[in-house]
């Protein structure tokens, strides 16, 4: 069972990447859009792999954080949720997802593509008592603005403009970052989700 790989990316797309290991073996690994966006600002990344095997298929899923991997593993245990839906659910941002589950916030979970009312209720029921080790941000800090320097602002804006996002909208989100968004690797995914 594969769980961790030292790697080099040799091909990258919005939904998957191909990695070359030190032993010269190439693997195709599935990702979601937020994971893709994080690659734009990270140089050294740990590759946490979820090796998913069924009778008819075998897939590798890539997560930057082990907490995401853990949540993914629990999501696909829930009836009606396959790996595609689980990856879409994780595009909500794992901290926000776990906070929504703990607060029994159906509306936020229902807002995810392919997730309806019944599925949102099922997710909350199945996962609300589980500990994922996720550092849930303090809700009091959500409205406090966080500022970034101009060089980083320009770099992020350039990256997202290349992904066809509107420059004016990007500027607006970057100028109103919540205080809990305090790491470079988290800024681009947050902007993408805000613009979706």
C-alpha positions in Angstrom: 0.0 0.0 0.0 1.5 3.3 -1.1 1.3 6.1 1.5 4.2 8.5 0.8 6.4 9.3 -2.2 9.6 11.4 -2.8 8.9 12.8 -6.1 9.4 15.2 -9.0 6.5 16.5 -11.0 6.9 15.8 -14.8 3.3 16.7 -15.8 0.6 18.8 -14.2 -3.0 19.5 -14.9 -6.0 20.8 -12.8 -7.2 17.3 -11.9 -4.0 15.2 -11.9 -0.3 15.2 -12.1 2.4 12.7 -13.1 5.3 12.2 -10.7 8.6 10.6 -11.2 10.1 8.9 -8.1 13.8 8.4 -7.2 13.5 4.9 -8.4 12.4 6.1 -11.9 8.8 4.9 -11.6 6.1 7.3 -12.8 2.7 7.6 -11.1 -0.4 9.4 -12.1 -2.0 11.0 -9.0 -5.4 12.7 -8.8 -5.8 16.1 -7.2 -8.5 18.8 -6.9 -8.3 22.5 -8.0 -7.3 23.8 -4.6 -4.4 21.3 -4.4 -3.4 22.4 -7.9 -3.4 26.1 -6.9 -1.2 25.3 -3.9 1.6 24.0 -6.2 2.0 27.5 -7.6 3.5 28.8 -4.3 5.3 25.7 -2.9 8.8 24.6 -3.7 9.2 21.7 -1.3 6.0 19.6 -0.7 5.4 16.5 1.2 3.4 14.1 -0.8 0.8 12.3 1.3 -0.8 9.6 -0.8 -4.2 7.8 -0.3 -4.0 4.5 -2.2 -7.6 3.7 -3.1 -8.3 0.2 -4.4 -11.6 -1.3 -5.5 -12.5 -4.5 -7.4 -12.5 -2.5 -10.7 -10.0 0.2 -10.2 -6.9 1.5 -8.4 -6.2 5.2 -7.9 -3.7 7.4 -6.1 -4.8 10.7 -4.5 -2.4 13.4 -3.5 -2.8 15.7 -0.4 -0.4 18.3 0.9 -1.6 17.9 4.4 -2.1 14.6 6.2 -5.3 16.0 7.7 -6.8 16.3 4.2 -5.9 12.7 3.6 -7.6 11.6 6.8 -10.8 13.5 6.0 -10.8 12.1 2.5 -10.5 8.5 3.9 -13.5 9.1 6.2 -15.6 10.8 3.4 -15.3 7.8 1.0 -16.6 5.5 3.8 -19.9 7.3 3.7 -22.6 5.8 1.5 -23.3 7.8 -1.7 -19.9 9.4 -1.6 -17.4 8.2 -4.2 -13.9 9.6 -4.6 -15.0 12.3 -7.2 -17.5 13.7 -4.7 -15.0 13.4 -1.8 -12.4 15.4 -3.8 -15.0 18.0 -4.6 -16.0 18.3 -1.0 -12.4 18.8 0.0 -12.2 21.8 -2.4 -14.2 23.6 0.3 -11.0 23.9 2.3 -10.5 21.3 4.9 -10.5 23.7 7.9 -13.8 25.3 6.8 -15.3 21.8 6.1 -14.4 20.5 9.5 -15.7 23.7 11.2 -18.9 23.4 9.2 -19.3 19.8 10.3 -18.6 20.6 14.0 -21.1 23.5 13.9 -23.7 21.4 12.0 -23.7 24.0 9.3 -25.7 22.3 6.6 -25.9 25.3 4.3 -22.2 25.6 3.8 -21.8 21.9 3.0 -24.8 22.0 0.7 -23.2 24.7 -1.3 -20.6 22.2 -2.6 -21.1 20.9 -6.1 -22.8 17.5 -6.1 -23.8 17.7 -2.5 -27.5 18.1 -1.6 -29.4 18.4 1.6 -29.5 14.7 2.5 -25.8 14.2 1.7 -24.9 17.2 3.8 -26.9 15.9 6.8 -25.3 12.4 6.3 -21.7 13.9 6.3 -22.5 15.9 9.5 -24.0 12.9 11.2 -21.2 10.5 10.3 -18.2 12.9 11.0 -19.2 15.4 13.7 -17.7 13.3 16.5 -14.4 12.5 14.7 -11.1 14.2 15.5 -9.2 15.0 12.3 -6.4 17.0 14.0 -7.4 20.0 12.0 -6.6 23.4 13.4 -10.0 25.1 13.2 -9.6 28.9 12.9 -11.1 31.2 15.5 -14.4 32.6 14.2 -13.6 35.9 15.9 -10.7 36.4 13.5 -12.6 35.8 10.3 -13.5 39.5 9.8 -10.1 40.9 10.7 -8.1 41.8 7.6 -4.7 40.3 6.9 -2.2 42.2 4.7 0.5 40.8 2.4 3.5 42.6 0.9 3.3 44.0 -2.7 5.8 41.4 -4.1 3.7 38.5 -2.9 0.5 40.3 -4.0 1.9 40.7 -7.6 3.0 37.1 -7.7 -0.3 35.7 -6.6 -2.2 38.0 -8.9 0.0 37.0 -11.9 -0.6 33.3 -11.1 -4.4 33.7 -10.8 -4.7 35.9 -13.9 -2.9 33.1 -15.8 -5.7 30.9 -14.6 -8.3 33.3 -16.2 -9.4 35.0 -13.0 -10.4 38.7 -13.2 -7.5 40.9 -11.9 -9.8 43.4 -10.2 -11.6 40.6 -8.4 -8.3 39.1 -7.3 -7.2 42.5 -5.9 -10.4 42.8 -4.0 -10.1 39.4 -2.3 -6.4 39.9 -1.5 -7.1 43.3 0.1 -9.6 41.6 2.4 -7.9 38.4 3.5 -9.1 37.1 6.9 -6.5 37.1 9.6 -6.4 33.3 9.8 -5.1 33.2 6.2 -1.5 33.7 7.2 0.5 31.3 5.1 1.5 31.7 1.4 0.4 28.2 0.6 -3.1 29.0 1.8 -3.7 32.3 0.1 -4.2 31.2 -3.5 -6.7 28.4 -2.6 -8.6 30.9 -0.5 -8.8 33.4 -3.3 -10.0 30.7 -5.8 -12.7 29.6 -3.4 -13.8 33.2 -2.8 -14.1 33.8 -6.6 -15.9 30.5 -7.3 
